[in-house]
Amino acid sequence: MSRIINVGVSDTKIDLFEGQYSVPNGMTYNSYLVTDDKTALIDTVDGNFKKEWLANVNAARGNKAIDYLIVQHMEPDHSACIKLFAETFPSTVIVANSKTIQMMKQYFRGFEFNTKEVKDGEELCLGETTLKFFFTPMVHWPEVMMTYETATKSLFSADAFGKFGTSDCDEPWLDEARRYYIGIVGKYGAQVQAALKKLSALEIKNVYSLHGPALTGDLSEILNKYNVWSSYLPETDGVLIAYTSIYGNTLDAVLELAKRLKGKTDFKVVDVARTDWAETVADCFKYSKIVFATTTYNGTIFPCMNSLINAIVERNFQNRTVGFIENGSWAPMAAKVMKDKLSSQKNLTFIEQEVKIVSSLSEENLSQIDVLAQSLLSK
Ligand SMILES: Cc1cc2nc3c(=O)[nH]c(=O)nc-3n(C[C@H](O)[C@H](O)[C@H](O)COP(=O)(O)O)c2cc1C
């Protein structure tokens, strides 16, 4: 009978995942052993966990040989231990596609791996169960493939459906899965759509991602979230107000706007300078309407607002309604700078009424905020 055992590790010491994402609840690097007449290991783990992972692999395999190592993704948090594995188990066949084999040569120069190249859709029989490989390029590297295991109807999804945080940390899947997806895969919506289409004919009962917990039971909500996110559709009908304010005057306008929205729509106010950047980026993709409020700063906009807008543009921000609040004391231009930065994005509706503060709130600004609020509350 086939069995799936997670031989992965938890990283509770990591500060920044992929060098930039804060992960207060750590990270998992999953690796799976599928045992049947033949035994296959799916992916390895981050190089800092070589010993612990190898011990997990040995404990799980008992006295069985490992016939195959399936390499789904060459990002080093999953591939760093391939060479160690090949040295430890020289007769194991490494199953990979041509792009992966090329990357293995790039990462492990001069080492000769015992590889078997597979094509998209190819199958590998382990006994009762069969592994079926599906190439899913740019989800989120070009060599990525996913693996479907037929006996338990399980999808090994590489980085897809992952989340930040160790598997056993006490938090719901959604928020950290969204922050992970939008941050890391958000740019590749079209490729995620192609992958979802390719996998749509499969009956999937379990999803085993390389990060985060195993997903089982009713997977429809999770699949629906991936469909919404990768189509760049809003997840929540409501308003995100993302602001920066050095001395509090721009914040005064934000609070006036919030007063007018309260009780009438779902909304969230975020101080961009004091909030995790990837959370704010994810929120920009969550809400249907976004108000960007910032100060003119050295002839452009406040640096963290500049970074936020760059980050959402990089991730194909589109299909949203956008409003602007600006401040400036001698040559205000924040609204123009923000609008210009967003002007190349698809299907953005800019609210005509901008709030244009000169140093501090005026009566005219309050009227502008009234009109902006009305526009945000209209359908
Ligand atoms: C370092 C710095 C640079 C600024 N650069 C500009 C500028 O280029 N043009 C302008 O009109 N105002 C500029 N301002 C003025 C701010 O936009 C102004 O102080 C604004 O009222 C600040 O809003 P706040 O109270 O929300 O921080 C600058 C302010 C600071 C502190």
The ligand as a MOL file (V3000), in Angstrom:
LIG
                    3D

  0  0  0     0  0            999 V3000
M  V30 BEGIN CTAB
M  V30 COUNTS 31 33 0 0 0
M  V30 BEGIN ATOM
M  V30 1 C 11.8570 66.2820 3.8130 0
M  V30 2 C 10.6350 66.9060 3.2420 0
M  V30 3 C 10.5750 67.1800 1.8990 0
M  V30 4 C 9.4710 67.8020 1.3590 0
M  V30 5 N 9.4090 68.0370 0.0220 0
M  V30 6 C 8.3510 68.7250 -0.5000 0
M  V30 7 C 8.2970 69.0260 -1.8790 0
M  V30 8 O 9.1570 68.6580 -2.6570 0
M  V30 9 N 7.2340 69.7420 -2.3380 0
M  V30 10 C 6.2390 70.1590 -1.5300 0
M  V30 11 O 5.3050 70.7800 -1.9840 0
M  V30 12 N 6.2590 69.8620 -0.2090 0
M  V30 13 C 7.2920 69.1500 0.3070 0
M  V30 14 N 7.3410 68.8590 1.6340 0
M  V30 15 C 6.2860 69.3320 2.4770 0
M  V30 16 C 5.3050 68.2920 2.8530 0
M  V30 17 O 4.6260 67.7980 1.7500 0
M  V30 18 C 4.3970 68.9570 3.8630 0
M  V30 19 O 5.1320 69.1780 5.0600 0
M  V30 20 C 3.1570 68.2080 4.1920 0
M  V30 21 O 2.2640 69.0560 4.8510 0
M  V30 22 C 3.4630 67.0580 5.1000 0
M  V30 23 O 2.2760 66.3910 5.3380 0
M  V30 24 P 2.1260 65.5630 6.6770 0
M  V30 25 O 1.7660 66.5380 7.7820 0
M  V30 26 O 1.0470 64.6010 6.4010 0
M  V30 27 O 3.4340 64.9150 6.9500 0
M  V30 28 C 8.4210 68.1870 2.1900 0
M  V30 29 C 8.4580 67.8920 3.5530 0
M  V30 30 C 9.5580 67.2500 4.0900 0
M  V30 31 C 9.5730 66.9340 5.5510 0
M  V30 END ATOM
M  V30 BEGIN BOND
M  V30 1 1 1 2
M  V30 2 1 2 3
M  V30 3 2 2 30
M  V30 4 2 3 4
M  V30 5 1 4 5
M  V30 6 1 4 28
M  V30 7 2 5 6
M  V30 8 1 6 7
M  V30 9 1 6 13
M  V30 10 2 7 8
M  V30 11 1 7 9
M  V30 12 1 9 10
M  V30 13 2 10 11
M  V30 14 1 10 12
M  V30 15 2 12 13
M  V30 16 1 13 14
M  V30 17 1 14 15
M  V30 18 1 14 28
M  V30 19 1 15 16
M  V30 20 1 16 17
M  V30 21 1 16 18
M  V30 22 1 18 19
M  V30 23 1 18 20
M  V30 24 1 20 21
M  V30 25 1 20 22
M  V30 26 1 22 23
M  V30 27 1 23 24
M  V30 28 2 24 25
M  V30 29 1 24 26
M  V30 30 1 24 27
M  V30 31 2 28 29
M  V30 32 1 29 30
M  V30 33 1 30 31
M  V30 END BOND
M  V30 END CTAB
M  END
